[in-house]
């Protein structure tokens, strides 16, 4: 019965909903305190999961956030807090949620604490870190993992660009942006950005400058094979995880505590990982090139990008 209660909670049912379900289906009258105690037992599992040892190296780690309404413990006001999730792709192409963190203020100090936590759990190297362009995040990543290549999430950048567009122009603007990030080389991408600016600057003057400001974090993936690029800029893996989490939390107007939110999001992550953990694009890359050779190419390219940052005169 404990498993049944946890399963209902993971599906997004409130304590009141669970009580009604148990009475209707099983004829059981269960107190709210009992249901809370059963679901609180999940927190021990969360703590163990959040502190487990991780692999020494992840070729790709994608950091993403979703907003959740949580009642603040001090002010008792409901606030929009960011729940950050780190999704790693292992050398074998297996996706693994490395952890989740709830933050009210997403400053450099918070980011650095997340990176140090990953290091303390055994991560020694990250080749490519995909982020959504938050200030202070790239610096925190390179402070903890100096050789990491920081890649701006192209999907987030495109969505940000489309926010400036009238609805009737979105399809055309998205197609022209695709010419930029779909280019074969960084030089070709720069030429496509120039062409985009020439075409759209009068109507949407903010888009091209936003891409130029992020350009050093936009172009790293051009060093990789197209099959690897697809993993980096499509973010399919993290998007599917976010869908599972949103499905679980959509029935909740807000959470009374951060622990309550953590319980439900963790259970959603647990269900997500049961549904299959292989990254399809990774195995597409294996079919295009011998696996070990492809990973070696990826590691060399990532290191060369890091080296060029330190010595810009190198060709």
N, C-alpha and C positions, 0 to 999 in steps of 0.2 A: 504493500500500500504506500510505503514511503516513495518507492520508485514511481508509482502512479502520480502521486502528488507533485514530485519534482518534474515529471514529464508534462503535466498540465501547466505548471509554472513556466517551464521552458517554452511552451506554446504561446505564452503571453497572457494567460488567464490571471486575473487578480485573485486575492485571497477570497473575496466574496464569491467570485465565479467558481472557484475550486470547491468551496463549501456547498454551493448549490448543485454542482455536478455530482459530487460524492453522495449527496442526499437523494438526488433524482435517480441515479444509476444503481447505487449500491444500498440505498436506504440507511446510510451512515450519517450521523450528526457529529461533525468534527468542529472543534473550537478554532477560532482564528489563531490563538496562541500555538496550538499544536501544528498547524500548517506553517507558521512562521519558524517554529523550531526545526521542522523537517527541512524547509528550504534553507535555513541558516547553516545547516550541516554542509551545504555545498561550499560555504566559504572556506572550510578547511581544504577542500579539493582545489579551490581557486588559489589559495596561498601556496600550496604545493606546486601547482602548475606554473604560477608566476615566478617561482624561484628555481625551477628545474634547470639542469645543465643543458646548454645548447651546443650545437656543432661549432668547431673552431673557425670555419669559414663558410660564408654564404655568398655565392656569386651575385645575387640580387636581393635587396631588401626594400620593400615598398612601404612607405609610411603614409597613412591616410587618417582622416578624422571624420567623425559624424557628431552632430550636435544633439544633446539630450537634456531635457528639462529635469533638474534635480534641485530639491529644496536645500538651501544652504544651512549648515549646522549652526552658524553664528547669527546670521540675520533672520533666519527662518523664512526668507524670501525664496521663491522659485527662480532659479537662474539657468541660463542656457550655458551648459558646460560642454567642453570638447572632450570626446572620448577618442583617444588615439590608439590605433592598432598598427602593429608592425607585422608584416607578412613576409617571411623569408622564402626564397627558392633555393633548395639545396643543390649540391653538385649532381645529384641524381634526378633533378627535376621535380622534387617533391615539395609541395607548398606546406609551410608550417607557420602557424600564428605564434610569433615569439613572445607576445605579451600585449597587455592593454593598460592604458594609463588615463586617468581622468584629470583634466587640468582646467582651472578657471582662468589663469593667466599663463599664456603660452610664451614665456620669455626664454631668453638664452639659457638661464639657469635651469629651467625645467628641462629643456632639450638635452643639456649636458648631463643631467641626472639620469635621463633615460638611456643615453649612450653608455654612461658608466655602468648602469645596471646590466646592460647587455654584455659589456666586457667582463664584469664580475661573474657572470654566468657562463663564461667560457668562450665568447666570441672574440677571436683575435683579428679577424680581417673581414671586411666587406668590400667587394669589388665595385658594385654600383648601388648607390642609395637613391631611390626615386622619391622625391618629396613634392609637396604642392606649393612651393615658393614662399613659405612663411619666413619672415625675417628672423635671423639668428639661427635657423635650423641648419643650413649648410655649414656654418662655422662650427656648430656643436658637433656635427658629424665628423668633420675633418680634424677637430681637436682630439676626438677619441680614436678615430681611424684615419690617420694622416694620409694613407694611400688611396682612400676611397674616392671614386668619381661620383660627384653629385649631379644627378639628372633631374631637371624640372619635369614634373608630370605633364606631358603634352595634353592629355585629356583635360586637366584642370585649366591649362592655359587657353585652350580652344574655348572651353565653356566661359571663361572670363571674358574672352574677346567677343563672343556672341552676345554677352549681356549689353554691349554697346549698340547692338544692331536692331533695326526695326525688323519686325517679324518677316516681312516680305523679302528682306535681303539676306536672311540667315543662311538659307541653302546655298546661295552664291558665294557668300563670304566663307562659309565652311569649306566649300570646294576649293577656293583659292588658298586657304590656309593649309589644306591637305597637300597642295603643291610644295609648300615650304617644308613640312616635316616628312613628306614622302620623297624628297629629293635624294639622289644617289650619293651626293657628297655635301660637305659643309659649305663649300664654295657655291655650289648650285643652289643650296638652300638660301644663302645670302642673296643671290641674284633674284630668286623667287620672292624674297621678302621686299627687295627694292621694287619689283614689279607690283607686288601687292600694295605697297605704300603709294606708288604712283597712281594706281587705279582707285583706291578707296580713301586716300588721305582727306579729301575735301568733305566727304560724308562722315567718315569715322576716323577722326584724327588721332584717337587715343590707342588704337589697336597696334599699329606697327611699333610705336615707341615702347609699348609694354613688352613686345617680343624682343626688342633690342636691349632693353634693360636686363632681361633674363637670358640673353643670348649665350653667355658662357656656360650656363647650366642647361641650355636647350640643345646645343650641338654635340655633346659627347657621344651620343648613341650613333652618330654617323661613322664612327670608327669600327662599328661592329657589323657582322653579317646581318642581312635583312631579317633572317629568322629570329635572331636574338633581339634585334630592334623591336620587333613586334611585341615581345614580352615586356619590354621596357616602356613603350609609349601607349600601348592599348589599355593597360591596367585591368584586363578582364578578370584576373584572379582576385584582386581586391574588390572590384565591383560586385562580383558574385558573393563575396563574404558580406559586404555591406547590405546586400539585398536580404540575406538571411537574418542579419541583426535587425534591420528595420522592420521586417515582418514580425519579429518577436516583440519589439517595443512599441509598435504602432497603436496598440490598444491602451497604452498607458499615457495619460495626460502628462504626468510627471512622476518622479520617484521621490519617496520621502527622504532617502539617504543615498550617499554614494555607494554604500555596500549593497543596497537593494538593486541599483543599476548594474553594479559589477556582477552580481549573481546572475541576472537575466542575460546580460551580454555574454558572459562566460558560457552559459548553457547553450546559447545560440552558436557560439564558436565551436563548442563540442559537437553539436549537430552538424555544423558545416564540415568539419574534418572527417566525420563519419561518411560523408557523401562522396568521397574520392578526393585524393590529395595530389594527383599528378597534374602538372601544367602541360596542357596539350601542345602549346607552341614550342615547349622545350623539346618534345619528342619529334616535332617537325624539324627542328634544327638538327637533331641527331640523324634524321633520314637524309638531310641535305649533305652533311659532312660527317666523317667519323667523329664519334662523341668526344673522345679524349682530345683529339686535335682541335675540335671546335672550342672546348673549354679552355685549352691552352691559348688559342688565339684571343679569346675573350679576356683572359687574365693579362696577357701581354699588352693588348690594346688599352685596357684600363690603367695599367701601370704607366704606359707611355703618355696618356693624357695627364696623369698626375705629375709626371716628370716635366712635361711642357709647361704646366702651371708654375713650377718652381723655376724653370729656365726657359722663358719665352723665346729666346733666340734659337732654340733647337728646332730643326725642321723635321 
